[in-house]
Amino acid sequence: MLTVRFFARLREQLDCEWLQLDLGADLKTVADVHRVLSGRGEAWAAALAEDNLITALNQTVITENAALQDGDELAFFPPVTGG
């Protein structure tokens, strides 16, 4: 089981704080999760297509080719801005 969390503006756009996905043959990498979630509808596709989206696996920022394991926590954050 993979726990997927959404933070800040993403959580509000998707009206979803977290969800769980069963890992299987179609979910081996972060890119696979991104594809599956984007397929949930236009709002999901738009939110996850945002430039500079930050993705963390078990609290470490990673790239989309990172492999997933049972029990992992994947988090999506909007870009951080500030001054």
C-alpha positions in Angstrom: 0.0 0.0 0.0 1.3 3.5 -0.9 0.1 6.6 0.9 -0.1 9.7 -1.2 -0.3 13.1 0.4 -1.1 16.5 -1.1 -0.1 19.8 0.5 -1.0 23.4 0.4 -2.7 24.6 -2.8 -2.7 21.1 -4.2 -4.8 19.8 -1.3 -7.3 22.6 -1.8 -7.5 22.2 -5.6 -8.0 18.4 -5.4 -10.1 18.5 -2.2 -8.0 15.6 -1.0 -5.5 15.5 1.8 -4.4 11.9 1.2 -5.3 8.7 -0.4 -3.9 5.1 -0.6 -3.1 3.1 -3.7 -2.3 -0.6 -4.0 1.1 -1.1 -5.6 1.0 -3.5 -8.5 2.4 -4.1 -12.0 1.1 -0.7 -13.1 2.5 1.3 -10.1 6.3 0.8 -9.9 7.6 4.4 -10.1 6.5 7.9 -9.1 5.9 8.6 -12.8 3.3 5.7 -12.8 1.5 7.3 -9.8 1.5 10.7 -11.6 0.0 9.1 -14.7 -2.7 7.2 -12.7 -3.7 10.2 -10.7 -3.8 12.5 -13.7 -6.2 10.1 -15.2 -8.7 10.8 -12.5 -10.0 13.9 -14.3 -9.2 17.3 -15.6 -8.7 18.9 -12.1 -6.2 16.2 -11.2 -4.3 16.4 -14.5 -4.1 20.2 -14.2 -3.0 20.2 -10.6 -0.3 17.6 -11.2 0.9 19.3 -14.4 1.9 22.4 -12.5 5.5 23.6 -13.3 8.1 22.9 -10.6 5.9 20.5 -8.7 7.9 19.1 -5.7 7.6 15.4 -5.1 9.0 13.7 -2.0 9.2 10.0 -1.2 9.5 9.2 2.5 10.3 12.8 3.2 13.1 13.0 0.6 12.7 15.1 -2.6 13.1 12.8 -5.6 12.6 12.6 -9.3 9.8 10.8 -11.1 11.8 7.7 -12.0 12.2 6.8 -8.3 11.0 3.3 -7.5 8.2 2.6 -5.0 7.9 0.0 -2.3 5.0 -1.2 -0.2 4.6 1.1 2.8 6.1 4.2 1.1 4.7 7.7 1.6 4.6 9.9 -1.5 3.9 13.6 -1.2 3.2 16.3 -3.8 3.9 20.0 -3.0 3.3 23.1 -5.1 6.4 25.2 -5.8 7.7 27.1 -2.8 7.9 30.9 -3.2 8.8 33.6 -0.9 11.1 36.5 -0.3 
